[in-house]
Amino acid sequence: MKLTRRTAKVAAFATISALALTACTGGGGSGGGGGEKATEENKPEQLTVAAWMDFPPELLASFEEEYGIKVAVESFPDGASAQTVLRNGLSSGGAGLSDVHLIELDWWTEMMAAPEDWVELPEVPDRWVDWKVKQGSVDGVMTGYGTDIGPLGVAFNQEMTSAAGVATDPEVFGEFIGGDAATWESFLDAGRAYVATSDNYFIDSLSSAFQAAINLLPAAFEDPESGDPYNIADNAEVKELFMTFADAAADGVSAGIPIGHADWGAGFQNRQWATVVTPAWMTGIIADNADGIEGWRLSSTFPDGGGNWGGSFFSVPSTGENTGWAVKLADYLTSPEAAVQWFHETGQFPSQVDAIASPDIAETENEFYGGQRLGQVYGDLASAAGDSAAGGFRGENFAGIQSLVTDGISLVESGGATPEEAWESVVSDFDALGFETAD
């Protein structure tokens, strides 16, 4: 989701049920910050949506059939590209912006720094899990309609782990990484045990796994009260976590090839690693990149009880010419019925309460993952995560600082530095940014 386009369809799902989307119009009222009513008089011929993932074709077609408005997707290769275009558009009075923008959780706060840039969205009671509504609001005003959430699991290749003598199925693999008491330390120690008996790596990238771990911290990089970054040199919690992962990187647990890397797909095809930390939205991407490779399964065990990585929102820039209809489109794209279609198209796990409970999510068997019911597994993982599923505080500088520290893990993975040298590099790079830090 974050670093690569969600172009892969989830492999070999059961036949998708026909969905009646005519009830997807619960919102669409007037918004604040430049919002307007959607009327026949101001109805445009086309609306544009900026995003970096595949849209269910029938979803866009049904909106056009319902309202007589075509929807054009302004497609980006990845979230970072979409973020750059949005940032530039907001700083230039809305120039070049689409009618609706998909905004990823990690850069949500930065994009919402000036709430007046966004239309206030009508509330849709009981549609989303409560914490998703809170995430999509600024000072209690809803400015983003939630799409997916990213409950965390671990995908593993049971043929590879079985050959290494450590795990033959999801239940045994869960025990291997620590069972109900699994921690990041037990997970990484399992990685050390795996590489000691195998000629390939335990995991694709520890920088990616570290990012997932960071998401579990209540306030990793910034003070929730002031929003100011903590001085990274004094951030004992992040340093301890960093060194835990960096030491494992130095021990050769990881291939050092994260999602988005040019060699990530080849790594699956070459059976270069046995596990991947896998938020729900990544399952389809793995299925595409590992096409033809048998043995991939999803574990229901996750370190520290589970958490969330990613999740996005559809928001409407207040400078748009079609804000009323854009609100209606954002509402339509995030209905429970639409969420089921997103799940089948991209593997995204819904944030909509009715969709989460839908048998079409929970009971769908995924052929690529050996017939596992991924919706049920991720539903259980999300439930087990509890409040931590919402993730920690993300201020305006969260995404940038996170990239800086994960780059430090990558430096160790590449053999370019020892863990201690990599941390010193992180501190130096942070200091160079010249932040006014929290006391």
C-alpha positions as CSV (number, residue, x, y, z in Angstrom):
1,M,0.0,0.0,0.0
2,K,2.4,2.6,1.0
3,L,5.4,2.0,-1.2
4,T,3.9,0.2,-4.2
5,R,0.8,0.3,-6.3
6,R,-1.9,-2.1,-5.4
7,T,-2.1,-3.6,-8.9
8,A,-2.5,-7.2,-8.0
9,K,-6.0,-8.8,-7.8
10,V,-6.4,-11.3,-5.0
11,A,-5.7,-14.7,-6.6
12,A,-8.5,-17.2,-7.2
13,F,-11.2,-15.8,-5.0
14,A,-14.6,-17.5,-5.0
15,T,-17.0,-15.9,-7.5
16,I,-17.9,-12.4,-6.3
17,S,-21.5,-11.9,-5.4
18,A,-23.5,-9.3,-7.3
19,L,-23.7,-6.2,-5.2
20,A,-26.5,-3.7,-5.3
21,L,-24.9,-0.4,-4.9
22,T,-27.9,1.8,-5.2
23,A,-27.9,2.2,-1.4
24,C,-24.5,3.8,-1.3
25,T,-25.7,7.3,-1.0
26,G,-26.0,7.9,2.7
27,G,-24.0,11.1,2.7
28,G,-23.6,13.7,0.0
29,G,-24.9,16.6,1.9
30,S,-23.3,20.1,2.0
31,G,-19.8,20.3,3.3
32,G,-17.8,23.0,5.0
33,G,-14.8,24.8,3.7
34,G,-16.3,25.5,0.2
35,G,-18.7,22.6,0.1
36,E,-21.9,22.8,-1.9
37,K,-25.1,20.8,-2.5
38,A,-25.1,18.1,-5.2
39,T,-27.9,19.2,-7.6
40,E,-28.9,18.4,-11.1
41,E,-28.1,22.0,-12.0
42,N,-24.4,21.7,-11.0
43,K,-23.9,18.1,-12.0
44,P,-20.6,17.6,-13.9
45,E,-20.0,15.2,-16.8
46,Q,-17.0,13.7,-15.0
47,L,-15.4,13.5,-11.6
48,T,-11.7,12.7,-11.0
49,V,-10.2,10.6,-8.2
50,A,-6.5,10.6,-7.4
51,A,-5.3,7.3,-6.1
52,W,-2.6,4.6,-6.4
53,M,-4.5,1.4,-6.4
54,D,-6.9,-0.5,-8.7
55,F,-10.6,0.3,-8.5
56,P,-13.2,-2.3,-8.9
57,P,-14.5,-1.6,-12.4
58,E,-18.1,-2.4,-11.5
59,L,-18.0,0.1,-8.7
60,L,-17.1,3.0,-11.0
61,A,-19.6,1.8,-13.6
62,S,-22.4,1.6,-11.0
63,F,-21.8,5.2,-9.9
64,E,-22.0,6.3,-13.5
65,E,-25.2,4.3,-14.0
66,E,-26.7,5.7,-10.8
67,Y,-25.9,9.4,-11.4
68,G,-24.9,9.8,-15.0
69,I,-21.4,11.0,-14.1
70,K,-18.2,9.3,-15.3
71,V,-15.4,8.7,-12.9
72,A,-11.8,9.1,-14.1
73,V,-9.0,7.7,-11.9
74,E,-5.9,9.9,-11.8
75,S,-3.5,6.9,-11.2
76,F,-0.2,7.2,-9.4
77,P,2.5,4.5,-9.3
78,D,2.7,4.7,-5.5
79,G,1.5,6.6,-2.5
80,A,4.6,8.7,-2.3
81,S,3.9,10.1,-5.8
82,A,0.3,10.9,-4.8
83,Q,1.5,12.6,-1.7
84,T,3.9,14.8,-3.6
85,V,1.3,16.0,-6.1
86,L,-1.2,16.6,-3.3
87,R,1.3,18.6,-1.2
88,N,2.2,20.7,-4.2
89,G,-1.4,21.3,-5.1
90,L,-2.4,22.4,-1.6
91,S,0.5,24.8,-1.5
92,S,-0.6,26.4,-4.7
93,G,-4.2,27.1,-4.0
94,G,-5.5,23.8,-5.3
95,A,-3.8,23.9,-8.7
96,G,-3.8,20.5,-10.4
97,L,-5.9,18.7,-7.7
98,S,-8.5,16.1,-8.4
99,D,-12.1,16.2,-7.2
100,V,-11.4,13.5,-4.6
101,H,-8.0,12.4,-3.2
102,L,-7.0,9.2,-1.5
103,I,-4.8,10.1,1.6
104,E,-2.8,7.5,3.4
105,L,-2.8,7.4,7.2
106,D,1.0,8.1,7.7
107,W,0.7,11.4,5.9
108,W,-2.8,12.3,6.8
109,T,-1.8,14.8,9.5
110,E,0.5,16.7,7.2
111,M,-2.2,17.0,4.5
112,M,-4.7,18.2,7.1
113,A,-2.5,20.9,8.6
114,A,-4.9,23.5,7.1
115,P,-8.4,22.1,7.7
116,E,-9.9,24.8,5.6
117,D,-8.3,23.2,2.5
118,W,-10.8,20.3,2.9
119,V,-14.6,20.0,2.7
120,E,-16.3,19.0,5.9
121,L,-17.9,15.7,5.2
122,P,-21.4,14.8,6.4
123,E,-21.4,12.1,9.1
124,V,-22.6,8.6,8.2
125,P,-23.6,7.1,11.5
126,D,-22.4,3.6,12.4
127,R,-20.6,3.0,9.1
128,W,-17.0,2.7,10.3
129,V,-15.2,1.4,13.4
130,D,-15.0,4.2,15.9
131,W,-11.2,4.7,15.8
132,K,-11.3,5.1,12.0
133,V,-13.8,8.0,12.3
134,K,-11.5,9.6,14.9
135,Q,-8.5,9.2,12.6
136,G,-10.4,10.8,9.7
137,S,-11.4,13.8,11.7
138,V,-9.7,17.1,12.5
139,D,-10.8,18.8,15.7
140,G,-13.9,16.7,15.7
141,V,-14.8,17.6,12.1
142,M,-14.9,14.7,9.6
143,T,-12.7,15.4,6.6
144,G,-12.0,11.9,5.4
145,Y,-14.2,8.9,4.7
146,G,-12.3,5.7,5.6
147,T,-11.4,3.0,3.1
148,D,-9.4,0.1,4.5
149,I,-7.5,-0.7,7.7
150,G,-4.3,-2.7,7.8
151,P,-4.5,-5.4,10.5
152,L,-1.1,-7.1,10.7
153,G,-0.3,-10.7,10.0
154,V,2.8,-12.7,9.0
155,A,2.7,-14.5,5.6
156,F,5.1,-17.4,5.5
157,N,6.0,-20.2,3.0
158,Q,5.3,-23.4,4.8
159,E,7.2,-25.5,2.3
160,M,10.3,-23.5,3.1
161,T,9.8,-23.5,6.9
162,S,9.0,-27.2,6.7
163,A,12.2,-27.9,4.8
164,A,14.1,-26.0,7.5
165,G,12.5,-28.2,10.1
166,V,10.9,-25.3,12.0
167,A,7.2,-25.2,11.0
168,T,4.8,-27.4,9.0
169,D,1.6,-25.3,9.1
170,P,0.2,-22.0,10.4
171,E,-0.4,-23.3,13.9
172,V,3.1,-24.7,14.3
173,F,4.6,-21.5,12.7
174,G,2.7,-19.4,15.2
175,E,4.3,-21.3,18.1
176,F,7.7,-21.1,16.4
177,I,7.6,-17.2,16.5
178,G,6.4,-17.1,20.1
179,G,2.7,-18.2,20.2
180,D,0.3,-16.1,22.3
181,A,3.3,-14.5,24.0
182,A,5.1,-13.6,20.8
183,T,7.2,-10.4,20.8
184,W,9.5,-8.9,18.3
185,E,12.4,-10.4,20.1
186,S,10.9,-13.9,19.9
187,F,10.0,-13.3,16.2
188,L,13.6,-12.2,15.4
189,D,15.1,-15.1,17.4
190,A,12.9,-17.4,15.3
191,G,14.5,-15.8,12.3
192,R,18.0,-16.5,13.6
193,A,17.0,-20.2,14.2
194,Y,15.6,-20.4,10.7
195,V,18.7,-19.0,8.9
196,A,20.9,-21.3,10.9
197,T,19.3,-24.3,9.2
198,S,18.4,-22.9,5.8
199,D,20.3,-21.4,2.8
200,N,17.8,-18.6,2.4
201,Y,16.6,-15.6,4.5
202,F,13.9,-15.6,7.1
203,I,12.3,-12.3,6.0
204,D,12.2,-10.0,3.0
205,S,13.1,-6.8,4.9
206,L,13.6,-5.9,8.5
207,S,13.1,-2.2,7.6
208,S,9.5,-3.1,6.7
209,A,9.0,-5.1,9.8
210,F,10.5,-2.3,11.8
211,Q,8.0,0.1,10.3
212,A,5.2,-2.2,11.5
213,A,6.7,-2.3,15.0
214,I,6.9,1.5,15.0
215,N,3.2,1.7,14.3
216,L,2.5,-0.1,17.6
217,L,4.1,2.6,19.7
218,P,1.7,5.1,21.2
219,A,3.8,8.2,20.3
220,A,6.9,7.1,18.4
221,F,8.4,10.4,17.2
222,E,6.3,13.4,18.3
223,D,4.7,14.8,21.4
224,P,0.9,14.4,21.1
225,E,0.4,17.6,23.1
226,S,2.6,20.0,21.1
227,G,3.1,18.0,17.9
228,D,6.8,18.7,18.1
229,P,9.3,15.9,17.4
230,Y,11.1,14.3,20.2
231,N,14.9,14.6,20.0
232,I,15.8,11.3,18.4
233,A,19.0,11.0,20.3
234,D,17.1,11.0,23.6
235,N,14.3,8.8,22.3
236,A,15.1,5.7,24.3
237,E,12.0,3.7,23.3
238,V,12.7,4.1,19.5
239,K,16.4,3.5,20.0
240,E,15.8,0.2,21.9
241,L,13.5,-1.0,19.2
242,F,15.9,0.2,16.5
243,M,18.8,-1.8,18.0
244,T,16.6,-4.9,18.4
245,F,16.0,-4.9,14.6
246,A,19.4,-3.7,13.7
247,D,21.1,-6.5,15.6
248,A,18.9,-9.0,13.8
249,A,19.9,-7.4,10.5
250,A,23.5,-7.7,11.4
251,D,22.9,-11.4,12.1
252,G,21.8,-12.0,8.5
253,V,18.1,-12.6,9.2
254,S,16.9,-10.4,6.3
255,A,17.4,-10.2,2.5
256,G,17.1,-6.4,2.8
257,I,14.6,-6.2,0.0
258,P,11.4,-4.3,1.0
259,I,8.2,-4.0,-0.9
260,G,8.7,-1.5,-3.7
261,H,12.2,-2.6,-4.4
262,A,12.9,-3.6,-8.0
263,D,14.0,-7.1,-6.8
264,W,11.1,-7.8,-4.5
265,G,9.1,-9.8,-7.0
266,A,12.2,-11.8,-8.1
267,G,12.8,-12.6,-4.5
268,F,9.5,-14.5,-4.2
269,Q,10.1,-16.3,-7.5
270,N,13.6,-17.3,-6.3
271,R,12.3,-18.4,-2.9
272,Q,14.8,-16.0,-1.3
273,W,12.8,-15.6,1.9
274,A,10.3,-17.4,4.0
275,T,8.3,-14.7,5.7
276,V,6.8,-11.2,5.1
277,V,5.2,-9.0,7.6
278,T,1.8,-8.6,5.9
279,P,-0.9,-6.0,6.5
280,A,-4.1,-7.1,4.9
281,W,-3.7,-4.9,1.8
282,M,-0.4,-6.7,1.0
283,T,-1.9,-10.2,0.5
284,G,-2.9,-9.6,-3.1
285,I,0.4,-8.0,-3.9
286,I,2.2,-11.1,-2.5
287,A,-0.1,-13.4,-4.5
288,D,0.8,-11.5,-7.7
289,N,4.5,-11.4,-7.1
290,A,4.7,-15.0,-5.9
291,D,2.5,-16.3,-8.6
292,G,3.2,-20.0,-9.2
293,I,5.1,-20.5,-6.0
294,E,3.4,-23.0,-3.7
295,G,3.2,-22.9,0.1
296,W,2.3,-19.4,1.1
297,R,0.1,-19.2,4.1
298,L,-1.0,-16.6,6.7
299,S,-0.3,-16.9,10.4
300,S,-2.9,-15.8,13.0
301,T,0.0,-15.0,15.4
302,F,1.6,-11.6,15.5
303,P,4.3,-10.0,17.8
304,D,3.0,-7.9,20.7
305,G,-0.6,-8.9,20.1
306,G,-1.0,-7.3,16.6
307,G,-1.6,-3.9,15.3
308,N,-2.3,-1.9,12.2
309,W,-0.2,-0.7,9.2
310,G,-1.8,1.7,6.8
311,G,-5.3,2.5,5.9
312,S,-6.5,5.4,3.8
313,F,-9.3,8.0,3.4
314,F,-11.1,9.7,0.6
315,S,-11.2,13.5,1.0
316,V,-12.5,16.4,-1.0
317,P,-10.4,19.5,-1.6
318,S,-12.4,22.6,-0.8
319,T,-11.0,24.4,-3.9
320,G,-12.7,22.0,-6.3
321,E,-15.5,23.0,-8.7
322,N,-17.6,20.0,-8.0
323,T,-17.4,19.6,-4.2
324,G,-21.0,18.6,-3.6
325,W,-20.8,15.7,-6.1
326,A,-17.3,14.9,-5.0
327,V,-18.6,14.3,-1.5
328,K,-21.3,12.0,-2.9
329,L,-18.6,10.1,-4.8
330,A,-16.4,9.7,-1.7
331,D,-19.4,8.5,0.2
332,Y,-20.2,6.0,-2.6
333,L,-16.7,4.6,-2.7
334,T,-16.7,3.9,1.1
335,S,-20.0,2.2,1.6
336,P,-20.0,-1.3,3.1
337,E,-21.1,-2.7,-0.3
338,A,-18.1,-1.0,-1.9
339,A,-15.8,-2.2,0.8
340,V,-16.6,-5.8,-0.1
341,Q,-15.7,-5.1,-3.7
342,W,-12.4,-3.5,-2.6
343,F,-11.6,-6.6,-0.6
344,H,-12.1,-8.9,-3.6
345,E,-10.2,-6.5,-6.0
346,T,-7.1,-5.7,-3.9
347,G,-7.3,-7.6,-0.6
348,Q,-8.0,-4.5,1.4
349,F,-9.6,-5.2,4.7
350,P,-12.6,-3.0,5.4
351,S,-13.0,-0.4,8.1
352,Q,-16.8,-0.5,7.6
353,V,-18.6,-2.4,10.4
354,D,-21.2,-4.1,8.2
355,A,-18.5,-5.2,5.7
356,I,-16.3,-6.6,8.4
357,A,-19.2,-8.8,9.6
358,S,-20.2,-9.8,6.0
359,P,-19.9,-13.5,5.2
360,D,-18.6,-12.4,1.8
361,I,-15.5,-11.2,3.7
362,A,-15.1,-13.8,6.4
363,E,-16.1,-16.9,4.5
364,T,-14.2,-16.3,1.2
365,E,-11.5,-18.9,0.7
366,N,-8.3,-17.8,-1.0
367,E,-6.8,-20.4,-3.3
368,F,-3.4,-18.9,-3.4
369,Y,-3.1,-19.1,0.4
370,G,-4.2,-22.8,0.4
371,G,-7.9,-22.1,0.9
372,Q,-7.5,-20.0,4.0
373,R,-10.3,-17.6,4.8
374,L,-8.2,-14.4,4.9
375,G,-11.1,-12.2,5.9
376,Q,-11.7,-14.3,9.0
377,V,-8.0,-14.4,9.9
378,Y,-7.5,-10.7,9.6
379,G,-10.8,-10.0,11.4
380,D,-9.5,-12.1,14.3
381,L,-6.1,-10.3,14.1
382,A,-7.8,-6.9,14.2
383,S,-10.0,-7.9,17.1
384,A,-6.9,-9.2,19.0
385,A,-5.1,-5.9,18.4
386,G,-7.8,-4.0,20.2
387,D,-7.1,-0.3,20.7
388,S,-3.6,-0.7,19.3
389,A,-5.1,-1.2,15.9
390,A,-5.6,2.5,15.7
391,G,-1.8,3.0,15.8
392,G,0.0,5.7,17.7
393,F,0.1,9.5,17.3
394,R,1.1,10.7,13.9
395,G,2.0,14.4,13.7
396,E,3.0,16.4,10.6
397,N,6.5,15.0,10.6
398,F,5.8,11.3,11.4
399,A,6.3,10.0,7.8
400,G,9.6,11.8,7.3
401,I,11.1,10.7,10.6
402,Q,9.9,7.2,10.1
403,S,11.6,7.0,6.7
404,L,14.8,8.3,8.3
405,V,14.9,5.6,11.0
406,T,13.8,2.8,8.6
407,D,16.6,3.9,6.3
408,G,19.0,3.2,9.2
409,I,17.8,-0.4,9.4
410,S,18.3,-0.7,5.6
411,L,21.9,0.6,6.1
412,V,22.6,-2.3,8.4
413,E,20.9,-4.8,6.1
414,S,23.1,-3.7,3.2
415,G,26.2,-4.2,5.2
416,G,26.9,-0.5,5.1
417,A,27.1,0.0,8.9
418,T,27.1,-1.7,12.2
419,P,23.9,-1.2,14.3
420,E,25.7,1.4,16.4
421,E,27.0,3.3,13.3
422,A,23.6,3.2,11.8
423,W,22.0,4.7,14.9
424,E,24.6,7.5,14.9
425,S,23.8,8.1,11.2
426,V,20.0,8.4,12.1
427,V,20.8,10.9,14.9
428,S,23.0,13.0,12.6
429,D,20.4,13.0,9.8
430,F,17.7,14.0,12.3
431,D,19.8,16.8,13.7
432,A,20.4,18.1,10.2
433,L,16.7,18.7,9.8
434,G,16.8,21.4,12.4
435,F,13.6,20.6,14.2
436,E,12.5,22.5,17.3
437,T,12.1,19.5,19.5
438,A,9.7,18.8,22.4
439,D,11.0,19.3,25.9
